[in-house]
Amino acid sequence: MRIPVVDTKGEPNFCFTIESLAGQPEAEDKLYPNNLVIDLYLRTQGEEYSIPTDPAMIQIKIHDRRAAVNPFADGFRLEGGSKYTAYASMVKQFIFWFSFGSVTKPQ
């Protein structure tokens, strides 16, 4: 999926998603094994840059598949010509909607 976003300089860019479920609240989650590896070869097309002194780079963000995020706002950058390895882990967060002080002890 290709999503238009704005970078930190206010310039238009695009975000590409892999296995996204953003905007699909009824979609079923797929479970992947812990040892799943996804290899990506990304071509930055540096020859198309208008400022040749700026390094070719990609902004990236690994996040929940149901979330829509802007990697330019809180992601990290990958510079062209380098190899990177990223690891993801699942974290479950429990949010309580009541305060513990209001819970009454059953009788």
C-alpha positions in Angstrom: 0.0 0.0 0.0 1.3 3.5 -0.9 0.3 6.3 1.5 1.2 10.0 1.0 3.0 11.6 4.0 4.9 14.8 4.8 8.5 14.7 5.9 10.1 16.9 8.6 10.8 19.7 6.1 7.1 19.7 5.0 8.0 18.0 1.7 5.6 15.4 0.2 6.8 11.8 0.3 5.3 8.4 0.2 5.1 5.6 2.8 5.0 2.0 1.6 3.5 -0.6 4.0 4.1 -4.3 4.2 1.3 -6.6 5.6 -0.6 -3.5 6.8 -4.1 -3.8 8.4 -4.6 -0.1 8.8 -8.2 0.8 8.2 -9.3 -2.8 8.3 -10.8 -3.2 11.8 -12.5 -6.5 10.9 -9.5 -8.1 9.3 -8.2 -11.3 11.0 -4.7 -11.1 12.5 -2.1 -13.5 11.0 0.4 -15.1 13.4 4.0 -15.4 12.2 6.7 -17.6 13.7 9.3 -15.9 15.9 12.1 -16.8 13.4 10.4 -15.1 10.4 12.8 -13.2 8.2 11.8 -10.6 5.7 14.6 -9.5 3.4 14.1 -6.2 1.6 16.2 -4.7 -1.1 15.4 -1.0 -1.4 16.7 1.1 -4.3 16.8 4.8 -3.3 17.3 6.1 -6.9 19.9 8.6 -5.9 20.4 9.7 -9.5 17.0 11.4 -9.2 17.9 13.5 -6.2 17.9 17.3 -6.9 20.6 18.0 -4.3 23.4 15.5 -5.0 25.3 16.4 -1.8 22.4 15.1 0.4 22.8 11.4 1.1 20.3 8.9 -0.3 18.2 7.6 2.7 15.0 5.9 3.7 12.9 6.6 6.8 11.6 3.5 8.4 9.2 2.6 11.3 8.3 -0.9 12.5 4.9 -0.8 14.2 1.6 -2.5 14.9 0.0 -3.6 11.6 -3.3 -1.8 12.5 -1.7 1.6 13.2 -1.2 4.3 10.6 2.1 6.1 11.4 4.4 8.7 9.8 8.0 7.3 9.7 9.3 10.9 9.2 7.8 11.9 12.6 9.0 9.1 14.8 10.9 6.6 12.7 14.6 6.2 12.1 16.7 6.7 8.9 18.6 4.2 6.9 21.4 5.6 4.7 22.0 4.2 1.2 24.8 1.7 0.7 24.5 0.2 4.2 23.0 -3.1 5.5 20.7 -3.0 8.5 19.1 -5.7 10.6 16.0 -5.0 12.7 14.2 -7.2 15.2 10.6 -6.8 16.3 9.0 -8.2 19.4 5.4 -8.3 20.4 4.5 -6.3 23.5 1.1 -6.5 25.1 -0.1 -3.5 27.1 -3.0 -3.7 29.5 -4.8 -0.4 30.0 -7.3 -0.4 33.0 -10.3 1.9 32.5 -11.0 2.0 36.2 -9.0 3.3 39.1 -7.8 0.8 41.7 -9.3 2.9 44.5 -12.8 2.5 43.2 -12.8 -1.3 43.2 -14.8 -2.8 46.0 -14.1 -6.1 47.7 -16.7 -8.8 47.0 -18.6 -9.9 50.1 
